[in-house]
Amino acid sequence: MEIKRVAVLGAGLMGHGIAQVCAQVGKFDVTVRDIEQRFIDSGMKMIQDSIQRFVKKGAISESDAKETLARIHSTLDLKEAVQDADLVIEAITENPPLKKSVLAEVDKYAPSHAIIASNTSSISITEIGAATKRPEKVCGMHFFNPPQLMKLIEIIRGLKTADETVETIRQVSLKLGKEPVVVKKDTPGFIVNRILIPALNEAAFLVAEGVADPEDIDKACTLGLNWPMGPLKLLDYVGIDTTLFITDVMVNETGDPKFRPSNLLKQMVRANLLGRKTGRGFYDWTEK
């Protein structure tokens, strides 16, 4: 199936980047939808700023930048966003009931041929697909932050996802200049978070047990494992609350105690020490 029009639901941290890549690299006609004008305005500003950085680096020309922006439209109306879409990419908050209610609505208004892809990092694609009458056309399309730069896309099969749906999303991912991997089973955390979240959690245990200072734990991982960023700094970037949410999903879904979150993460969330977004986490971001 050929994809020409893409609807991106959510203009936030991930949504704006996904919309930009779809318009800039994929050359798709893109409609971004959010629930308040201020979210759309903020997302469009982030897109403009990001495109200007590409122009400054000489990666794209001024005329490419103008054409990219001309391909992106915005709306507050869900029906308007999806009624002509060939592909709907959902990038809203990691909240299962909210995602399911939005996708049930998308299912009502999107054309019958349209594929619905979720950018979720942890929620079951089978569960999301079951909220629609087209589970065979629902899959995970997990971009990494920032979507404009990160090469990986995890394509996740739900229990009823059709082979054709996976292949179409694989082709779209390649057209976006990305490297897709297929997650054959709908498993909590997919591939990357299944490996990463326990590692981040273990770093928090090391801090809680007083084994080493955060700076030394991060230094050990950047120099010893050749990670571009240490696990505790990464926790601050991702958000302690987001990480805690994913560990909870993994524990609840698998029942495996190895995913049990460190109490330190729980205490930090209670204290609103969520990382970069609140100014404090394992590091102090107020000066930076």
N, C-alpha and C positions, 0 to 999 in steps of 0.2 A: 504493500500500500504506500502511495506517495504522500508525504507530509508537506503541506504548504503553509497552513496557518496553525500557530501555536498559541494557546492561552496559558498564562502563568498566574496561578492564584497565590497571592501574597507578594508584597513589594518590599519585604524586609531584607535582612542580612543575606539570605540565600536567594530569595525570589528575584530581587533586582539583578543579581549577578547572572542567574539562569536566563532571565529575559534578555540581558545584554548579549550573552553568548549566542543565544538563538537568533538574534537580529544581526549581530556583528559577524559571526563566523558562519552560522548556518544559513544566513540570508533569508530567514523565515519572516513572515508577517506575524508580529507578536502583539497580543493584547494582555496587559497587566491589570489584574483586578485586586483591589483591597477593600476593606470595609469602611475606611475613613479617608477623606481627601488628604489629610496631613501625612498619612502613611504613604500614599501615592506620591505626594510632593517630595517627601524625603527620599523615596526609592528612585524617583526620576533624577533628583539632584545627585545621588550616588552614582547613577549610570553616567550622567554627564561628566562628573569629575573623573570617573574611571576611564571613559573614552578619551578625555583630554590628556590623561597620563599616557595612553597608548600613542596619541598623536605626538606628544613631546618626545617620546622615546623613538619616534620614527617608525613605529610598528604598523601604523595605518596613516593614511593621508587625511587632510581636512575634508575632502569630498567623501571619503569612506565614512568619516565620523558623522557628517550630515545625513548621508544615506541610511546609516544605522539608526540614528535617532528618528528619521522619517518612517522607519519600519515599526517603531514601537508606539502603541496607542494605550491609553489607560481608561479605566471605567470603574465605577462603584457598583455597577449592575452585573450580577453573576450571569444572568441569562444572556445579556449582550456580549459578555466576554467569551462564552463557550458555544453560542449557537451556530457559529460557522467553523469551529475549530476541528482540525484533524487530530490534534494531540493536545490534551490538557495536562499540564504539570502542576501538581498541588504542592505548594511550599509554605503551608501555614504552620501554626504552633503545634508542637508535639503533644497533642491532646486527642486520644482515640475517639471519644464521643463527638468532639468538634469535627475532626477529620471525616468521620463517617456521615455526619449530618450534611456537611458541605458536599461530599461526593455523591450522596443520594440525590442532592439537588442538581449537581452537575449531570448526573445520569439522566435526569428528567429533561434537561434543556440541550445537551450536546447531541450532535448528529449520531445516528446509530452506528456509523463506521468509526467514530472517534475512539482513540485509545486514551485511557486515563492512567497517568503515571504519578506515583507519589514520591516525593523527595524525603520521605521519612528516614530517620537514621536508626530506628529501633522498633517501630510498631509493625505488627504482623500484616503482611500484604494480603493474606488470605482473609483476615478479619475486615480489612478495608474494602476488599473486592466484594465481600458478602453484603456490603451496604448498597451495592448497585445491582442492576439486573443484567450486567454484562461482565461478570467476574473473569471471563476468558480474555477480556480486553483491558484488564487492570494488571499493572505490574509496578515494581519499585524501580525508580530511576534516581539513585542516590548520588548527588553531586557532592563535591568536597569544597570546603571553604578556603579561599575565595573561588567561586566557580569560574571566574574569568581566567584564572591562572592554573588551577589544579587540574591535572590531566585525567584523573580517574573518574569513571562512573561505574557504580555497582548496579547491575540490572538484576532485580530480584523476582523470581517466579513465585506467584501464589499457587495454592493447590490446584486452582482451575485455570491458571494463565495459559493461553494458547501459544504454541511454538511460533506462530506467525507474529504474535504481539511482541515476543522477545526479539525476533529477528528484525522487526521494524524499528524497535527502540535501539537495537545494536547499530543499525544503519544510520539512524538519526545521531547517535553518539559519535560515530565516525565522522559524520558531516560537520559536527560541532568541533572537530579536531581533538576529540577525547579518545582515551583508551578504555574500552568497556571490558568488564569481567562479568560473567554470568554466575549468579548465586542460584544453584539448581534447587535448593531446598529453602523454604521460608523459615529461617532459623533466627532467633533473637540476636541482634547485633550484626547479622550478615557476616561478612569476612573481616573487614577492618576493625569494627568496634568489638567484635568477638575477641580479637587479639589485643586491641589497644586499651579498652576499658579496664580489664583486669590489671594491666601494667600501670595505668594511671592510679588506680585504686591501691595497688601495692606500694607505689611511691608515697601515697598519703599515710599508709600504715607505717612506713619507715619514719616519717615525720612524727607521727603520734607516739611511736615507741622510742623516740629520741635517738635513733640510730645515727642520724646525720642531719645537718642543716639543709634546708631546701636548696640553697645555692650549690652545695656540694653534691647533692643527689642529682641535680640537673647537670652539673659539670661532668659527673661520672657517666651519665647517659649520652651526653653530646660527644664526649671524647672517647668513651669506651664502646658505645654502640653506634657511633656516627649518626646519631639522630640530629636533625637540624635544630631542634628545640627540646629542652629537657621536659620531663613529664609534668612537673609542678607548674612550670610556666605555661605549658600547654593546657593544663587544667584551668588556669586563670583566663586563658584565651577562650576556651570552649565554654566556660561557665561551670562553677561547682554544682549549681542547681541542675543544669542540663545533664552533667555526668551522673549525679545522684539519681536522676529520673531514669537514665538508661540502665544503671546497675539494678534498680528496683524492677524494671521490666524484665531484665535477664534472670534475676532470682525468681520472680513470680512465674515466668514462662517455663524455665528449665527445672526449677526446684533444686538447682545445683548450688551448694554452699560456697563454691569457689568464687562466685560472683558477689558474695555478701559485701556491702559497702563498709568502708572504714567509718567508725563513729565520728572521727574527726570531720569527715565530709558532712555528716548530718549536723554537727554542731556549727560548722561554718555557715551552712544554709540558714540555720535558725538565727545566727548572728548577722545575716545579710552580708557576709564576707564572700561574695560570689565570684570574685576575680576582677578582671579589667572593667566590666560594666558597672560595678559599684565602687570602683576605686581601690578596693582592698581584697586580697585573697591570700595566697601564699606569699605574694609580693605586694608592695605598696605602689599603686599605679597613679596616685594623685599628682606626683611630680612629673610624670612622663607624658 
